Amino acid sequence: MTIDDFTAGFTQEPGYLDYGRVGPLSTAAAEESLVFTQVLQRARHGSLDEIREQDTRVRAAASAVTGFPAEQIVFQPNTTTGIMHAMFGLTGGVLLSAEEFPSLPIAAVRAQEALHTVQPVWLETDHGKVTPGQIREQLESNVAAVAVSLVDSRSGYLCDIEGIRQVIGDRLLIVDAIQGFGVVDAPWEVADVVLTGGHKWCRAGWGTGFMALSPRALDQLTPVFSGFSGTEEAEPWGEVPPPAPDARAFRISNPDPIAEARFAASLEEIARAGVGAINAAMAERVSQTIELADEFAIAVVSSRDERERAGIVVLEPPTEQVTLLTASLHNHGVTATMRQGRIRLSVHAATSDETLEMLRAAFVSYSTAASY
């Protein structure tokens, strides 16, 4: 599949720059959802067998993108559920920034409050950027794991997980990958736990995600929330068997097979196109977006270094002009996120020339109004 074939699956209206919030469904995911919804609706004899095969399919698709063996991957309904599994399963200290997206720090604190087996160790950062150097300086002997976002949702900063691995040795490295998965060609093999959802950059809709675990993670994490489908017995009547020895242990119940089909279709497209090719196309559009902001003297506070950025461009107009810029984007049909006085533009590989022209028009209107 060429990158043009891949981007042809983007059918949303022009002006969409909000993949960091949610990615409109890909054509493949939408079609897959329709097909399997109709299969379930009609329930013809034997048709449900194919629905049940979607768990195997989605784990194989996730394996093709991450390199983790399929038996070390378990479907999750979202990133946060996987994070809860990881945090409640830990024993010892977990080093993380309080500035991470709330899923990580809240899960760490909830696990500490409930089980008293994990202790959050709060990392001091440079304006939210988690770097190997900061971790090296603050790594305490009681730290058993380090948790980090691959891409910071507020600043767009792309974390150096390979550098972090070199610093932390054999401690567990837990990566919340959702703001970069599918568009960042990351060295997943250095992570012990990779957690992501499919509703943002993968464009697979809500209710999709997975948890990938290294052998070290499978050995060290306790599957606290392990339900009946997390054992090696199909239906363990009259007994309570131990959790399965692989990633299945981190299942609570049977997954949604239609959600799995959507996610599998998206992941299969990503694998065929190649994450590297997707990233290159996205990087070009990100550069064009930054150039547009520079043209109109709108401050870009996300990184300009391609090694430190993914698809997020963060603008910070003067405080008194935030509402003006937000309104201008809205009036010109540009969908973006306004958060804490900043505007977040999320650019994908298929961001079109028309979308960038709409963004330009919004900047023109903003600059004209701001000059009065």
URWOHU-V492050 format. One record per helix or strand of 2 or more residues. SS is the DSSP state (A for helix, B for strand). FROM is the first residue (numbers start at 0). TO is the last residue. If there is no record, write none. Layout:
BEGIN
SS:FROM:TO, SS:FROM:TO
END
This chain:
BEGIN
A:2:6, A:26:41, A:47:51, A:53:65, A:69:71, B:72:74, A:78:88, B:91:95, A:101:114, B:117:121, A:131:137, B:142:148, B:156:157, A:160:167, B:171:175, A:187:189, B:192:196, B:208:212, A:214:219, A:227:229, A:246:249, A:256:272, A:274:294, A:305:307, B:311:314, A:318:330, B:336:338, B:341:345, A:352:369
END
